[in-house]
Every structure is written in C-alpha cells, then in structure tokens.
Amino acid sequence: MLVPLFSAVAVLAATVVPATAVPPRSPGGDGPVVRTDHGLVRGVPHGSYTTYDGIPYAAPPTGSRRWRPPAPAAPWSGVRDATAQAQRCVQMPAPGAATVAGSEDCLYLNVTAPTRKAASAPPQAGRKRPVLVWLHGGAFLGGSGNDFSAEHLAVRGDAVVVTVNYRLGVFGYFAHPGLGSAVPFGLADQQAALRWVKANAEQFGGDPRNVTLFGESAGALGICAHLTSPAAAGLFQRAVLQSGSCFMSFPRGALGPATPAYEPFAPQRDVETAGAEAARQLGCSAGDDGEVLACLRGTSTDRLATPLLMQSFNRPAYGNALLPTAPDEALRAGRFHRVPLVQGTNHDEMRMFVGLSLAAFPLRSEEDYRARLTDAFGGSAPAVEAQYPAAEYPTPALAWAAVLTDRSLACTTLAADRAIAAHAPGLPLYGYEFSDPAAPTPTGLPPNPDFPYGAAHGFELPYLFPSIPTERPLTEAQQALSGQMADYWTNFARTGTPNGPGSPAWSALRPASPYSGPVQSLAPGSGAIHPVDADTAHHCRFWDTLSR
C-alpha cells in the first residue's frame, strides 16, 4: 500500500480553514432566479452580490457510480433553491470524532455574482465579467469550496467567483487493476466543474471565454495537472497557482523524522497495486474484477474513510487519459497549455508544517537540527548546514523551516517558472511572494510562542477571503494589502496582467539568465509591495546545484 504521510499533519487536510469558516446563508423565497442548462436556481441576495449555493455540476458518485468519472447531473423541473451549501466531500474524521465528515454525494459548486459594477473596476463597455474558479487545498484529503466566501473578490473585482467541491482521498484517487487506467476522479471532477462553468457562466453575468482557474496548495497542484492535461484544453484561459507548482516535492523527514519523501503525483501502476492490496485488506479480493469492484462499491463509506486509506490514496495517478505523463515531466518537455500564469509562494511556507509537528517531534538543539538534515539530505547535509547555519536563526526549528521552505516550495516554484519561460518565452508569467511577517494565524493552529509562523503556508488566504477566521482581525495596513491582492487577482482574470489603475507595478518574469529575476513581494505598509530577488533570498542557486 502507498505509504501515508505523517498523520499529525492531517490538519493540512483542511489547509488552515476550519469547516465553519462560512456562516449559513439566509434562505430567500424571493431571491433572483437564474436558468442553468439543467434547470432554474434561486439564489440569496446580499445587497452588492448574490450567492447561488449547492448547485450540482455532476451526478452523485455513489453506489455503482463510486470510482467512475463524473456523469452529468440530472435536470430538474421547477425552481431549485440554491440557498444552502451542499455537504462537503467525505474527509478523514477529525481527531476524537466518532464518524466521518461529509458525504459521497458532494459534487456541487457555489457561485457568487456581483449585483452591480464595482466602482474600482475598469470600464467594461457592456462586456461580461471575468470568471474565477477556486480549487481549495487540503492535500487532496480535506477541505471544501464551502469554506471560502467569495464576496470580497466578486464585489471589489467585479467578477463572478465559483468555488468547487471535488472527491478526496480514497474516493477521489483510488485505482485498481479492475478499473483499467482509471483517471484521477477528483481531478476529473474539477474538469467537469469547468465544463459546467463554460456552459453556464453567462447566465450569472460571467464570460465563459474568460475563465481563470486559481487555487492554493493541493488546489494549485490540481491546476498544475490541468495545465498538462490534454483533457483540459480550452476549459480555462488563465491560472493562478498559490503555494503549489508542478515541481513541488518534500524531502525525506520533512513532515517528521523518517517520514518518506513526498511527490504529489504517483505512477498509475503504483496506485493500482496499492488498490489491489486495499481490496484484499477490505475482504474484497475474491472472484473476477467485476466481483471485486462490486464488493468495493458495496463497502460502507465509514470503512473506506479511515486515516490509513484516505492518506494512502491522496496522490493523483499519471499514466492515464487525463494525465498521460507526470506533470513535472510534461512541464519540462513543454507539454502544457499556453495560458497566462501567476505562480507564487509565501515567505515562510514550511513553518506551518514544522509548527504542527513540534509537539510530537521537538527540535530544540543544534544536534536535533543536524539530525534532521542528515535524515533529509544524507551526505549533502553538511553542505546544507553551511548554507543554513543554526546560529543565524533565532531557533534551530526556524532554521529547519527555512531549509524546507526553500528546498520544497520557493525554489521549486521558481524552477517551474524557468521551465515555462524556456518553452513559452512570450507567455505572460508573473511571480509573487506573500511576505507579511505578522500575518494573523488562522484559527485552529496550535500556538507556538517560540516559533512565530510568519507568512506560512495558507496564511495569504484570509487576505483573499476575509471571512476566514483568524486569531485576530487584519490591521488597517493588512486590509489595504487585502484590497490590493484582490485587485491584482481580478485584474489578471480580466486582462491577463495583474496591473491596473492604482496598483504598484508588477513586472512579468522575463528570465535572461538561468534564474527568474524579481518577483512581486506582497506585504502591508507603504512601499512594501515591490520587486524582490527571491532566487537569491532563498538560496536557489545552491538548491539547483545540489539537485544535479
């Protein structure tokens, strides 16, 4: 069976967003009605915007439809209330919970549409609004589109925003020899949602020919997959990848001592082998393939949604019609869709992961730090320590987090930028680094007085989705940054460049050397949004040499 990731970091399954992030909508019997290609839906007006929640974009993947590609949703007669969010997709049970969270009947999306043009938006001359489609993070194990209330982007940016639920864990990424070269079902769900958007965006005031796919962490990895998936051709026109590029990976020991190295995608044969072993452990190995699959599809949700099975099947498989090759290999070979891109990371990405592991695996001394380096890098550990001496950091734990941030996210994203630019030198390509050292900690993370999280993984999300609960509100300067980030994201969705009136200039990446040049630093305060040399700041020449 595939080796699961360090279970204490299962908190990542909901990124940093608790399931209660978005308050319930107020049903409105007199809300606006929109005609979709499957029937009429009634939304909830909120003054400057309207929400349409719980719209099915595919049939329930339950019963005999478990582990099949998404099928069209059934049409309905009359007016369907789109006034309440549907259940999230099944995820691992929370610590101490008696039952799993969510439902297998979960292929629904939510639409937020402005009701009037934003004062800050440029003149449209009667054109439709850009559409942004959000893919949530959560390690392909948890999270939900329901957790992201999108009115900030929709209203300020005069854009239609769609948030999506997609199958997770064993329900979304299982494979078995009896299924043939099955596609990764969760990624297929995302493409089905994009087809729904293409068919229906215009009815909500959006432009179906101007769709921007954006996502964070596993959501960004999903976008990486779609960039290299032949099946995604024409489904989106731009993309924003936040903290997850096609080259992202973790070394051995990153999530705790002796935990295995992590690559986000897995060969089809490996996932099929793991699926056959899981079937045997579930008592579904007797008979031919049809009997085995019937047994598996008859297994209860609770028996499948265990931490072991969910974490064993959270890597999308390649070697199938949706992902013919590994996305990193496809990117290096130039086999990706030529669409304008924004890619970026947070300054202190891995502090979130390290902070989550400190209670179980304290890192108190230089000896502890050196042991972690040896576990991760073997004979190269002394070279890494020379680049990141513990004495130059407030604590050994912060030194370790800096090593992992640079090795796993900052430099791999910049390397992906270089690969893209090498094959498509004229493609609009923008890099950023979210750099607020005092970003509020999202609710739910353990406090670590001697380990500040800084601008850790996922900490930019409350700036784009301000309803996400944090330990304290954004300051006035942080609110200004939140507005600027919303402007950048929606300007990019509208025109293919983040620049617009009143925005500090953001230059496209035009690498004239093996390194990517400056990216835009996003931080609060006067003059804090400006270009920075992230390659140098994150020791990327060193990591590039070490990887050869």
KEBA-398492 format. One record per residue (C-alpha): x negated, y negated, z negated; residue number from 1. Coordinates in Angstrom, 1 decimal. Each point is the difference from the previous one (the first is absolute). Example, Ala and Ser with C-alpha at 12.3 -4.5 7.8 and 13.67 -1.06 7.14 Angstrom:
2
-12.3 4.5 -7.8 1
-1.4 -3.4 0.7 2
***
This chain:
548
0.0 0.0 0.0 1
-1.2 -3.5 0.6 2
-1.7 -1.4 -3.0 3
2.2 -2.7 -1.7 4
-1.3 -3.3 -1.0 5
-0.8 -0.9 -3.6 6
3.5 0.2 -1.6 7
-0.4 -2.9 -2.4 8
-0.2 -2.3 3.1 9
3.5 1.1 1.0 10
1.0 -3.4 -1.2 11
-1.3 -1.0 3.4 12
3.0 1.9 1.4 13
2.1 -3.1 -0.7 14
-3.0 -2.3 0.9 15
0.4 -2.6 -2.7 16
3.7 -0.5 0.4 17
2.4 1.5 -2.6 18
3.3 1.5 1.3 19
2.0 -2.9 -1.6 20
-1.7 -2.7 2.0 21
3.1 -1.1 1.9 22
3.2 -0.8 -1.9 23
3.3 1.5 1.2 24
1.8 -1.9 2.7 25
3.4 -1.4 -0.7 26
2.6 1.7 2.2 27
1.9 -2.5 2.2 28
3.2 1.1 1.7 29
0.0 -3.2 2.1 30
-3.7 0.2 1.0 31
-1.1 -0.4 3.6 32
0.5 3.0 2.3 33
-2.5 1.0 2.7 34
0.5 2.6 2.7 35
-2.9 2.6 0.2 36
-0.3 2.7 2.6 37
1.6 2.4 -2.4 38
2.8 -2.1 -1.5 39
0.8 -3.2 -1.9 40
-1.8 -0.9 -3.2 41
1.0 -2.6 -2.6 42
-2.8 -1.9 -1.8 43
-0.3 -2.2 -3.1 44
-0.4 -3.8 0.4 45
-2.5 -1.7 -2.2 46
0.2 -3.6 1.3 47
-3.1 -0.4 2.1 48
-0.2 3.7 0.9 49
2.1 3.2 0.3 50
-1.0 3.5 -0.9 51
1.2 3.2 1.6 52
-1.1 2.9 -2.1 53
0.2 3.8 0.3 54
0.4 0.2 3.8 55
-0.7 3.5 1.3 56
-2.5 0.1 2.8 57
-0.1 3.8 0.2 58
2.1 3.0 -1.1 59
-0.6 1.4 -3.5 60
-3.0 2.4 0.2 61
1.7 2.5 -2.3 62
0.9 3.7 0.2 63
-0.9 1.4 3.4 64
-1.4 -3.4 1.0 65
-2.7 0.1 -2.7 66
-3.5 -0.1 1.7 67
1.4 -1.0 3.3 68
-0.6 -3.3 1.9 69
2.6 -2.7 -0.7 70
3.2 0.4 1.9 71
2.4 -2.8 0.9 72
2.4 -1.1 -2.8 73
3.7 0.7 0.5 74
2.1 -2.9 1.2 75
2.8 -1.2 -2.3 76
3.3 -1.7 0.5 77
1.2 -3.1 -1.8 78
-2.4 -2.2 -1.9 79
-2.7 1.5 -2.1 80
-1.0 -1.8 -3.2 81
-3.7 -0.9 0.2 82
0.2 -1.6 -3.5 83
-2.0 2.5 -2.0 84
-3.3 1.7 0.5 85
-0.2 3.7 0.7 86
-2.0 2.3 -2.1 87
-3.7 0.1 0.4 88
-1.7 3.0 1.5 89
-0.9 2.8 -2.4 90
-3.2 -0.7 -2.0 91
-1.8 1.7 -2.8 92
1.7 -0.1 -3.3 93
-1.3 -2.8 -2.2 94
-2.0 1.0 -3.1 95
2.4 1.5 -2.5 96
3.0 0.0 2.4 97
2.1 3.1 0.0 98
1.1 -0.3 3.7 99
-1.4 -1.3 3.2 100
0.7 -3.5 1.3 101
1.8 -0.6 3.2 102
1.8 2.0 2.6 103
-0.8 1.9 3.2 104
2.8 -2.0 1.6 105
-2.0 -3.1 0.2 106
-0.6 -1.2 3.5 107
1.4 -3.4 -0.4 108
-1.3 -3.6 0.5 109
0.8 -3.4 -1.2 110
0.3 -3.2 2.1 111
-0.5 -3.6 -1.3 112
1.0 -2.7 2.5 113
0.0 -3.8 -0.5 114
3.3 -1.7 0.4 115
-1.6 -3.3 1.2 116
-3.2 -1.1 1.5 117
-2.8 -0.6 -2.5 118
-1.1 -3.7 -0.1 119
-3.7 1.2 0.1 120
0.5 2.1 3.1 121
-1.1 -1.4 3.4 122
2.6 -0.8 2.6 123
1.5 3.1 1.6 124
1.9 -1.4 3.0 125
2.7 2.5 -0.5 126
-2.3 3.0 -0.2 127
0.6 3.0 -2.3 128
-1.9 0.3 -3.3 129
-3.0 2.2 -0.3 130
0.6 3.3 -1.8 131
-2.4 1.4 -2.7 132
0.3 3.7 -0.9 133
-1.5 0.8 -3.4 134
-1.5 3.4 -0.8 135
-0.5 0.5 -3.8 136
-3.1 1.5 -1.6 137
-0.2 2.8 -2.5 138
-2.5 2.5 1.2 139
2.7 1.7 2.2 140
1.3 1.2 -3.4 141
2.2 -2.7 -1.4 142
1.5 -3.5 0.4 143
2.9 -1.3 2.0 144
1.0 -2.7 2.3 145
2.7 -0.8 -2.6 146
-2.8 -1.4 -2.3 147
-0.7 -3.0 2.3 148
2.5 -2.9 0.0 149
-0.9 -1.8 3.2 150
1.8 -3.4 -0.2 151
-3.3 -1.9 -0.6 152
-1.3 1.0 3.4 153
3.4 -0.1 1.7 154
1.0 -3.5 -1.1 155
-3.3 -1.8 -0.1 156
-1.2 1.6 3.2 157
3.3 0.1 1.8 158
-0.4 3.7 0.8 159
2.1 3.1 -0.2 160
-1.7 2.5 -2.4 161
0.7 3.7 -0.1 162
-1.1 2.3 -2.8 163
-0.1 3.8 0.5 164
0.3 3.2 -2.0 165
-1.9 3.0 1.5 166
-0.5 3.6 -1.2 167
-2.8 0.5 -2.5 168
-2.3 2.8 -1.3 169
1.0 3.6 0.8 170
3.2 -1.2 1.6 171
-1.8 -2.3 2.4 172
-3.4 1.6 0.7 173
0.5 3.8 -0.4 174
-1.0 2.3 2.9 175
0.2 3.7 0.5 176
-1.0 2.4 2.9 177
3.7 0.7 0.4 178
0.7 -3.7 0.7 179
-2.5 0.0 2.9 180
-1.9 -3.2 0.5 181
2.5 -2.0 -2.1 182
-0.5 -3.7 0.0 183
-0.5 -1.8 -3.4 184
3.7 -0.5 -0.8 185
-0.5 -3.2 -2.1 186
-1.9 -1.7 2.9 187
2.7 1.2 2.4 188
2.6 -1.6 -2.3 189
-1.9 -3.3 0.3 190
0.1 0.2 3.7 191
3.8 0.8 -0.1 192
0.5 -3.1 -2.1 193
-1.9 -2.1 2.6 194
2.2 1.4 2.7 195
3.0 -1.0 -2.1 196
-1.5 -3.5 -0.2 197
-0.5 -0.2 3.7 198
3.6 0.9 0.6 199
1.6 -2.2 -2.7 200
-2.3 -3.0 -0.9 201
1.8 -2.3 2.4 202
3.3 0.5 -1.9 203
-1.7 -1.5 -3.1 204
-1.5 -2.9 1.8 205
-3.3 1.7 0.6 206
-2.0 0.4 3.2 207
-0.4 3.7 0.8 208
-2.9 -0.8 2.3 209
-1.9 -1.7 -2.8 210
-0.4 2.5 -2.9 211
-2.9 -0.1 -2.4 212
-0.7 3.1 -2.1 213
-1.6 -0.9 -3.3 214
-0.9 2.2 -3.0 215
-2.3 0.5 -3.0 216
-2.1 3.0 -1.1 217
1.8 3.1 1.3 218
2.2 -2.4 2.0 219
-3.1 -1.4 1.7 220
-1.3 3.6 0.6 221
3.4 0.7 1.7 222
-0.6 -3.0 2.3 223
-3.5 1.3 0.8 224
1.7 3.3 1.0 225
2.5 -1.9 2.2 226
-2.7 -2.0 1.6 227
-1.6 3.2 1.3 228
3.3 2.0 0.6 229
1.1 0.3 3.6 230
3.6 0.4 -1.3 231
-0.1 -3.5 -1.5 232
-0.7 -1.8 3.4 233
2.3 -3.1 0.3 234
1.5 0.4 -3.5 235
-1.8 -3.1 -1.4 236
-1.8 -3.0 1.4 237
-2.3 -1.0 -3.0 238
-1.2 1.5 -3.2 239
-1.3 -1.0 -3.4 240
-2.0 2.6 -2.0 241
-0.5 -0.8 -3.7 242
-2.5 2.0 -1.9 243
-0.1 3.1 2.2 244
-1.8 0.3 3.4 245
-0.6 3.0 2.2 246
-3.5 0.4 -1.5 247
1.0 -0.1 -3.7 248
-1.3 2.9 -2.1 249
-1.0 0.7 -3.6 250
-3.3 1.8 -1.0 251
0.0 2.9 -2.4 252
0.7 -1.1 -3.5 253
1.7 -3.2 0.9 254
3.2 0.8 -1.8 255
-1.7 1.8 -3.0 256
-3.1 2.1 -0.5 257
-0.2 3.0 2.4 258
3.2 -0.9 1.9 259
-0.4 0.8 3.7 260
-0.8 -2.5 2.7 261
3.2 -1.4 1.6 262
0.8 -0.5 3.7 263
3.5 -1.2 0.7 264
0.7 2.3 2.9 265
-0.4 3.8 0.3 266
-0.4 2.5 2.8 267
3.2 1.7 1.0 268
-1.4 3.5 -0.6 269
-1.0 -0.9 -3.6 270
3.4 -1.3 -0.8 271
1.6 3.1 1.5 272
-2.3 2.3 -2.0 273
1.0 -1.9 -3.2 274
3.6 0.3 1.0 275
-0.2 3.8 0.4 276
-1.6 0.2 -3.4 277
2.7 -2.2 -1.5 278
2.7 2.2 1.5 279
-1.7 3.1 -1.6 280
0.0 -1.7 -3.4 281
3.7 -1.0 0.4 282
0.9 3.6 0.8 283
0.8 -0.7 3.7 284
-2.6 2.1 1.8 285
2.0 3.1 1.0 286
1.4 0.5 3.4 287
-0.6 -1.8 3.3 288
-0.5 -3.7 0.4 289
3.7 -0.7 0.2 290
0.7 1.8 -3.3 291
-2.9 -1.7 -1.7 292
1.3 -3.4 1.1 293
3.5 0.8 -1.0 294
-1.2 0.9 -3.4 295
-2.1 -3.2 -0.3 296
3.0 -2.1 1.2 297
2.2 1.7 -2.6 298
-2.5 -0.9 -2.8 299
1.3 -2.6 -2.4 300
-1.3 -3.6 0.1 301
-1.2 0.3 -3.6 302
-2.1 3.1 0.8 303
-1.7 -1.9 2.8 304
-0.5 -3.4 -1.6 305
-2.7 1.2 -2.5 306
-3.1 -2.0 -0.5 307
-2.1 2.8 1.5 308
2.1 0.4 3.2 309
0.6 -3.7 0.5 310
-3.7 -0.9 -0.4 311
-1.1 3.0 2.2 312
2.0 -1.4 2.9 313
-0.6 -3.7 0.1 314
-2.4 -0.2 3.0 315
1.6 -0.3 3.4 316
-1.3 2.7 2.4 317
-1.6 -0.7 3.3 318
-0.2 2.4 3.0 319
3.7 -0.3 1.0 320
2.1 -2.1 2.4 321
0.2 -3.0 -2.4 322
-3.7 0.0 -0.9 323
-2.0 1.9 2.6 324
-3.3 -0.9 -1.7 325
-1.2 -1.4 -3.2 326
0.8 -3.7 -0.1 327
-3.6 -1.0 -0.9 328
-1.3 2.0 3.0 329
2.7 -1.5 2.3 330
-1.0 -3.5 -1.1 331
-3.7 0.6 0.6 332
0.9 1.3 3.5 333
2.1 -3.0 0.8 334
3.3 2.0 0.1 335
2.2 -2.5 -1.8 336
2.9 -2.4 1.0 337
-1.2 -3.4 1.0 338
2.0 -2.2 -2.3 339
-1.1 -3.1 -2.1 340
-1.1 1.1 -3.4 341
-0.7 -1.4 -3.5 342
-2.0 2.3 -2.3 343
-1.2 -0.8 -3.5 344
-0.8 1.1 -3.5 345
0.0 -1.3 -3.5 346
-3.2 -1.2 -1.6 347
0.1 2.5 -2.9 348
2.0 2.9 1.6 349
-1.3 2.9 -2.0 350
0.4 -1.6 -3.4 351
3.6 1.2 0.0 352
-1.1 3.7 0.5 353
-2.9 -0.3 -2.5 354
2.2 -1.7 -2.5 355
2.6 2.7 0.2 356
-2.6 2.7 -0.7 357
-1.9 -1.6 -2.9 358
2.1 1.4 -2.7 359
-0.6 3.6 1.2 360
-3.6 -0.6 1.2 361
-1.7 -2.9 -1.9 362
-2.9 -1.6 1.6 363
-1.9 -1.7 -2.8 364
-3.7 0.1 0.7 365
-2.6 -0.1 2.8 366
-0.4 3.7 -0.4 367
3.7 0.5 0.7 368
-0.3 -2.3 3.0 369
-3.1 1.9 1.3 370
1.9 3.3 -0.3 371
2.9 -1.3 2.0 372
-2.5 -1.2 2.8 373
-1.6 3.4 0.1 374
3.3 1.8 0.1 375
1.1 -2.2 2.9 376
-3.2 -0.5 2.0 377
-2.4 2.8 -0.9 378
-3.5 -0.8 1.2 379
1.0 -3.5 1.1 380
1.1 -1.0 -3.5 381
-3.3 -1.9 -0.8 382
0.4 -2.1 3.1 383
3.6 -0.9 -0.9 384
-1.1 -0.8 -3.6 385
-2.7 -2.3 1.4 386
2.7 -1.9 1.9 387
2.3 -0.1 -3.0 388
-2.0 0.0 -3.2 389
2.2 0.3 -3.0 390
-1.8 -2.9 -1.7 391
1.4 -2.4 2.6 392
3.6 0.7 -1.0 393
1.8 -0.7 -3.3 394
0.6 3.7 -0.6 395
-1.0 3.3 1.7 396
3.7 0.6 0.9 397
0.1 -3.2 2.0 398
-3.2 0.9 1.8 399
1.5 3.4 0.9 400
3.2 -1.7 1.3 401
-2.1 -2.4 2.1 402
-1.8 3.0 1.6 403
3.3 1.7 0.8 404
1.6 -3.2 1.3 405
-2.8 -0.6 2.5 406
-0.5 3.6 1.0 407
3.6 1.1 0.3 408
2.0 -3.1 1.1 409
-1.8 -3.2 0.7 410
-2.7 1.3 2.3 411
2.1 2.7 1.7 412
2.6 -2.7 0.9 413
-2.7 -2.2 1.5 414
-1.4 3.0 1.9 415
3.5 0.7 1.4 416
0.0 -3.7 1.1 417
-3.3 0.6 1.9 418
1.3 3.1 1.7 419
3.2 -1.8 1.1 420
-2.0 -3.0 1.3 421
-2.4 2.2 1.8 422
2.7 1.6 2.1 423
2.3 -3.0 0.3 424
-2.2 -3.2 -0.3 425
2.8 -2.3 1.0 426
2.6 1.4 -2.4 427
1.2 -2.5 -2.7 428
-1.5 1.5 -3.1 429
0.0 -1.8 -3.4 430
-1.6 1.1 -3.3 431
0.8 -1.1 -3.5 432
-1.0 0.6 -3.6 433
2.5 -0.7 -2.8 434
-2.3 -1.5 -2.7 435
2.1 -1.3 -2.9 436
-2.1 1.0 -3.1 437
2.9 -0.8 -2.3 438
2.8 1.7 2.0 439
2.8 1.1 -2.4 440
-0.1 3.7 -0.9 441
3.1 1.8 1.4 442
2.2 1.4 -2.8 443
-0.9 3.6 -0.9 444
-3.8 0.0 0.2 445
-1.8 0.7 -3.3 446
-1.7 -2.9 -1.6 447
-3.8 0.1 -0.1 448
-1.3 -3.0 -2.0 449
-3.7 0.7 1.0 450
0.9 0.8 3.6 451
1.7 -2.8 1.9 452
1.9 1.2 3.1 453
-0.8 -3.2 2.0 454
1.3 0.3 3.5 455
0.6 3.7 -0.1 456
1.8 2.4 2.4 457
3.6 -1.1 0.5 458
-0.4 -3.3 -1.9 459
0.8 -2.1 3.1 460
3.5 1.5 0.2 461
1.8 -2.4 -2.5 462
-1.3 -2.8 2.2 463
1.9 1.3 3.0 464
2.9 1.5 -2.0 465
0.4 -2.3 -3.1 466
2.7 2.1 -1.5 467
-2.5 2.7 -0.9 468
-0.3 -0.2 -3.9 469
-3.4 -1.0 -1.4 470
-1.3 -0.5 -3.5 471
0.3 -3.7 0.5 472
1.5 -2.3 2.7 473
-2.1 -1.5 2.7 474
-1.5 -3.4 -0.9 475
0.7 -3.0 2.2 476
-3.2 0.5 1.9 477
0.8 3.7 0.5 478
3.5 -0.9 1.2 479
-1.6 -2.3 2.6 480
-2.2 2.9 1.1 481
3.1 2.2 0.2 482
1.6 -2.5 2.3 483
-3.1 -0.3 2.2 484
-0.3 3.8 0.3 485
3.6 0.2 1.0 486
-0.6 -2.6 2.6 487
-3.1 1.8 1.4 488
1.8 3.4 0.1 489
3.1 -1.4 1.8 490
-1.9 -2.3 2.3 491
-2.0 3.0 1.1 492
3.3 1.9 0.5 493
1.4 -2.8 2.1 494
-3.0 -0.9 2.2 495
-2.8 2.5 -0.5 496
-2.1 -2.4 -2.0 497
0.3 -0.8 -3.7 498
-0.7 -3.7 0.7 499
2.7 -2.6 -0.2 500
0.7 -3.6 -1.0 501
-1.3 -0.7 -3.5 502
-2.1 3.2 -0.2 503
-3.7 0.1 -0.6 504
-1.6 1.2 3.2 505
-0.5 3.8 0.2 506
-2.4 1.0 2.7 507
0.3 3.3 1.9 508
-2.8 2.5 -0.3 509
-2.3 -0.2 2.9 510
-3.0 2.2 -1.0 511
-3.1 -1.1 1.9 512
-2.1 2.5 -2.0 513
0.5 3.4 -1.6 514
1.8 -1.8 -2.9 515
3.3 -1.6 0.0 516
-0.6 -3.6 -0.9 517
2.2 -2.0 -2.5 518
3.4 1.0 -1.2 519
2.5 -2.2 -1.7 520
-0.2 -0.1 -3.8 521
3.5 -0.4 -1.5 522
-0.2 -1.6 -3.5 523
1.9 -2.7 -1.9 524
-1.2 -3.5 -0.4 525
-1.2 -2.9 2.2 526
-2.3 1.2 2.7 527
0.1 3.6 -1.2 528
1.4 1.3 3.3 529
-3.1 0.0 2.2 530
-2.3 2.4 2.0 531
-2.3 2.3 -1.9 532
-2.7 2.4 1.1 533
1.5 3.2 -1.4 534
-2.6 2.2 1.7 535
-2.7 -1.5 -2.1 536
2.0 -0.3 -3.2 537
0.9 3.7 0.1 538
-3.5 1.4 1.0 539
1.5 1.4 3.3 540
-3.4 0.2 1.8 541
-1.1 2.2 -2.8 542
3.0 2.3 0.2 543
-0.2 0.1 3.8 544
-3.7 1.2 -0.3 545
0.9 2.5 -2.8 546
2.8 1.6 2.1 547
-2.3 0.7 3.0 548
***
